[in-house]
Amino acid sequence: MVAVPVEAGVLEYATAGFTLPGEEESGDQHVVVSTPRGYLIAVIDAVGHGPEASEAAAVAAGCLRNNGGMSLPEIVHCCHQNLKPTRGAVMSLALFDRQQDTLAWLAVGNVEGILIHCDTEAPPENIVMRGGVIGSHLPVLQPVMLQIERQDTLIFATDGIRLEFEHGLCVSRPLQELADHICANHRTGTDDALVLVARFREGGA
C-alpha cells in the first residue's frame, strides 16, 4: 500500500501485508483514525485465518473507528463486547496526542509494537504484550505513556512477522520501503502478516 499522509505535517503511515496462501481474506487489519487530540493507531490480528478471522477483524476495526475518542481501556472493552460472538482477536493500539507530544499504547495478545526514537542514542521501546483474547478474556488493561519527538517511528507487526524484524532496521528510509522490507524479509509464511509503520512529523501545539 502507498504511504498515507493522514494530515499534512502531522503523521504519515504505510502498511504491508501478506495473506496466508490458500486463503482469499486476511484476519489482520489496521486502523488509523483522527481523534479530538490526535490519532488512534491500531493493528488487529483475529484468531486463526480465513473468512471467520476476516469477519472478526472487521468487527474490531469498525468498533475502533467509531470509538477513537475514548481512552484505550474503554476502546478495548468496547471491542471485547462486540467480538464476543466471533472467534476474537488480539491487537495493539496507540493514542497519539499531538498537543502533549505523547503516545499511550496498550497490547492484548501478541501484536508486537516498537517505538524507535529519532535520537539514535535513545534505546527503542517495546510494547508490553499481555496475554488475552479480546472477545474471550481480557488481562488487566494498563496503558503506558511515552514521550515522543518529531521523526520518531512506531511499528506494529502481527505474529506472521518474526520478532527479529526490529534488528538492524534503517528507519530513515521511506515508510513504504520500510514496511515492504519488513514484510518481505521477516514474514513466517505460516499465517497472515501485517506491518504498520507510522512516523510523527510534527510536535505539539
Secondary structure by P-SEA (a helix, b strand, c coil): ccccccccccccccccccccccccccccbbbbbbcccbbbbbccccccccaaaaaaaaaaaaaaaacccccaaaaaaaaaaaacccccccbbbbbbcccccbbbbcccccbbbbbbbccccccccccbbbbbbcccccccbbbbbbbbcccbbbbbbcccccccccccccccccaaaaaaaaaacccccccbbbbbbbbbccccc
